[in-house]
Amino acid sequence: MKSLVARREVKEEGGKVFSVELESDPECRTVGLRISGDFFAFPPEPLDSLERDSVGRHVLELVNLASRALSEVTLVGVSREVALSVFKSVVEEVMTKCRGG
C-alpha cells in the first residue's frame, strides 16, 4: 500500500513559518499529520491532539478538526486564516490523488 503525501508551507510577511504535512492511504484515510514551523501556539495541546486524533479519519474531516483546534489556540507569527488555508490546501491535494475522493 503506497501512501500519499502532501506538504504545504507558508511564511507571512514579517511572520513565522507554518507547515502541514499530510499522509494518507489510497482510500483517503489519514496515516499521519505533522504540523511544524517556527510559529508559536498557546496552548500547544490542541494542535498536538489534532495530529494524534486525525489518524484513521477521512482526510475531508481534517478541515473541520483543524478549524476547531485553531480556535482553541492563540497563534503568534501566523494568522488563523492562513493556517487554515494551509490545511485546506494539503487536503485538496491529497483528495486529487486518492481513491476515496
C-alpha positions in Angstrom: 0.0 0.0 0.0 1.6 3.2 -1.1 0.9 6.3 1.0 0.2 9.7 -0.5 1.9 12.8 0.9 1.2 16.5 0.6 3.1 19.2 2.2 2.5 23.0 2.3 4.4 25.7 4.0 3.7 29.4 4.3 5.5 32.4 5.7 3.5 35.5 6.1 5.4 38.8 5.6 7.1 39.6 8.9 5.7 36.3 10.3 6.8 32.8 11.0 6.8 29.6 9.0 3.8 27.4 9.3 3.8 24.0 7.6 1.5 21.0 7.4 2.4 17.5 6.1 -0.5 15.1 5.5 0.0 11.5 4.7 -3.0 9.3 3.7 -3.6 5.8 2.3 -5.1 5.3 -1.1 -8.6 5.3 0.4 -8.1 8.9 1.8 -7.7 7.8 5.4 -5.1 9.8 7.3 -2.0 7.9 8.1 -0.1 10.9 9.6 -0.4 14.6 10.2 2.5 16.8 11.1 2.3 20.5 12.0 5.6 22.3 12.2 7.3 25.6 11.8 8.8 28.4 13.9 5.4 29.9 14.9 4.0 29.7 18.5 0.7 28.2 19.7 -0.6 28.8 23.2 -1.6 26.3 24.5 0.0 23.8 22.1 -2.1 20.8 23.2 -5.0 21.3 20.7 -2.6 21.1 17.8 -0.9 18.1 19.4 -4.3 16.4 19.8 -5.2 17.3 16.2 -2.1 15.4 14.9 -2.8 12.4 17.1 -6.6 12.3 16.6 -6.5 12.7 12.8 -5.0 9.2 12.3 -7.6 6.9 10.7 -10.0 9.6 9.8 -11.0 10.5 6.2 -8.9 13.5 5.1 -12.0 15.6 4.5 -12.7 15.6 8.2 -9.4 17.4 8.8 -10.5 20.9 7.8 -13.2 20.9 10.4 -10.9 19.3 13.0 -8.2 21.9 12.2 -10.7 24.8 12.4 -11.8 23.6 15.8 -8.2 23.1 17.1 -7.1 26.5 15.7 -10.0 28.2 17.5 -8.6 26.9 20.8 -5.2 28.3 20.5 -3.6 31.7 20.2 -1.2 31.8 17.3 1.9 34.0 17.1 3.6 34.5 13.8 0.8 33.2 11.6 -2.8 34.2 11.3 -5.5 31.6 12.0 -6.9 32.2 8.5 -3.6 31.5 6.8 -3.0 28.4 8.9 -6.5 27.0 8.0 -5.8 27.7 4.3 -2.7 25.6 4.5 -4.8 22.7 5.9 -7.3 23.1 3.1 -4.6 23.1 0.5 -3.0 19.8 1.7 -6.4 18.2 2.0 -7.3 19.2 -1.6 -4.0 17.9 -2.9 -4.4 14.5 -1.2 -8.1 14.3 -2.4 -6.9 14.6 -6.0 -4.6 11.6 -5.6 -6.6 9.1 -3.5 -9.5 6.8 -4.5 -11.8 7.9 -1.7 -12.3 11.3 -3.2 
